[in-house]
Amino acid sequence: MAKLQLAPSRRNRSAKTRTLIKNSATHVVLVALSLIFIFPIAWLLLTAVKPMTEVLHDPPIWVPTHFEWNNFGDAMKYQSDTLGYIPFLVYARNTIVLCILVVTGTVVSNAIVAYSFARLRWPGRDLMFAFTLATMMIPFPVLMVPTFTLFHNLNWLGSFRPLWIPSWFGAAFNIFLLRQFFKTIPFELSEAARLDGASEWKIFAGVIVPLCKPALGVVALFSFLYTWNDFIGPLIYLLDQKQFTLALGLQSFQNQHGGTPFNQQMAASALVILPVMILFFFTQRLFVQGISITGLK
Amino acid sequence: MNRRKEALIGYLFASPWLLGMSVFLLYPLVSALYYSFCDYSVLKPPMTIGTANYIELYHDAVFRKAVANTFIYAAFALPTGLISALVLAMLLNAKLRGQNIYRTLFFLPSLVPAIPMAVLWNWLLNGQFGIFNVLIGKIVYHPPNWLGDPAWTKPSLVLMGTWGVGNTMLIYLASLQDVPTSLIEAAELDGASSWQKTRNVTLPMISPVILFNSVMGLIGSLQIFAQPFVMFPLGGPEQSAYFYSTYLYDKAFRDHAMGYACAMGWIMFIVIFILTLALIKFSEKRVHYGGT
């Protein structure tokens, strides 16, 4: 009997020690991996504030002896004398203008279309929805040439129009995402509003949209990021450097400024990355929610 | 509200997408098919030449190289990304303090947009001055020439892709947190080991999400564009980093062989379509849709 009583408690203690060891080991692994993941970003920021003499130094200089903040100004003003404007300021303005147009269009159009798929019955709706999902498999490269031709014929090339007008007509993924949300709102709410004589638009804008603000926030956030990061669209449809976005501007900066001024390259990159990071820290919960729901049916 | 009125309003609300899909997706898709049978550069109107583009593609050595590069890249990038994202998510799913901080740190790299990411890694992996080789050079005499050696260009891109795996990781993490603890506890009571719990409870429970991430990962890695475009102009050393999309772009907008590029585009469309369906079909028996 004594043995039988002892056994579980000993097993308990050894189980506790085992959990402790296991947890500490997991912490060690997590810390090590965190350092690896964050290192490239840290190195980017450190390089961005180094004077050129310390950038290529071997052994590497981890923390610069003095912070060369001019790298940011120099990178931003690169070629400004010949261009007559400060390129990165113009790129930033272009990108922000585009982001505002695209985010507004994406939220408005996808909310309206998703409402139709989620809460209105019309012949062919479910077939059309399945078809809409299937269009997500169309790879952009097959559309590169024909959309270029289309925008050429519409006389839109060399303007922002190819980059924002399509966003006002909905997109399959966003329709899918919002539809899933709209469907979770009890249909009794719509019925009650209808009995009160509310128009369909009023039910949409006054009842459903206010209840789905988080989902609309996710769509807004993702479309902002998409536009901020988009490279291939601006690359194909924009012709004049004065219209470049930050992503395209950074690429052309690196292209012309290749070679060794890595500190300025990193400074310019930091200018493109930091706004995204700042946005992330302010919207972290929405962000994590948004990404999590994309994987769920 | 009667049905006819509801249907009318339904069509009205859906009309922006029905119009947008037709104009910006379907019409271009169909016209690409037409151009693929044409000799076409934007400067002059398309002229039909039958299957000449496709025949030329068949004999184009660079095209073959780009196809091979793309599949090799995907064959390494897809499993590497899927597995590392899953392992990270499982580590983050352990009940420990400070998980929010770890999660943020793992996720941050995936926020770095493609172009700054390419510019950054161009510097990190620089053969002579890059910090990777400066550090590796302390241990081995000849660190790899990441960006200059044709054998190392694709591994460099896989490495970058793994660094930016945070999105996939978060999707996994959300699904891991949805696995009912009662199931895990039941397995523990039955004396299951950690590996058995993972293999027989956790993985089947999250299998739909594994499928989702596989499909998205496959489509994404076959279309890789921005990073190689910036880091390896015209395919880099021995065209070892010439991928399907970058070659297609160069054909269309450098050589103005737009019909040729459209033929490439349609082949890509069909291949992605078939592979996606095959992946879904293949996993039908292996994916477990249960619980919620």
Interface residues (C-beta under 8 A of the other chain):
Chain A: N23 T26 H27 V29 L30 L33 S34 F37 I38 P40 I41 W43 L44 T47 V55 L56 D58 P59 P60 S109 I112 V113 Y115 S116 F117 L120 R121 W122 P123 R125 M128 T132 T135 M137 I138 P139 F140 P141 V142 L143 M144 V145 P146 T147 F148 T149 L150 H152 P166 W168 F169 G170 A172 I175 R194 E200 F204 W228 N229 F231 I232 I236 A247 L248 L250 Q251 Q254 T260 F262 Q265 M266 A268 S269 A270 V272 I273 V276 M277 F280 Q284 V288 I291 S292 I293 T294 G295 L296 K297
Chain B: M1 R3 E6 A7 I9 G10 Y11 L12 F13 A14 P16 W17 L18 L19 G20 M21 V23 F24 L25 L26 Y27 P28 L29 S31 A32 Y35 V42 L88 L91 L92 A94 L96 G98 I101 Y102 R103 T104 L105 F106 L108 P109 L111 V112 P113 A114 I115 P116 V119 L120 W121 N122 W123 L124 N126 F129 I131 V134 L135 W163 N167 L170 I171 Y172 L173 A174 S175 P208 V209 F212 N213 I219 L222 Q223 F225 A226 F229 V230 Y244 S245 L248 Y249 A252 F253 M258 A261 C262 M264 G265 W266 M268 F269 I272 F273 T276
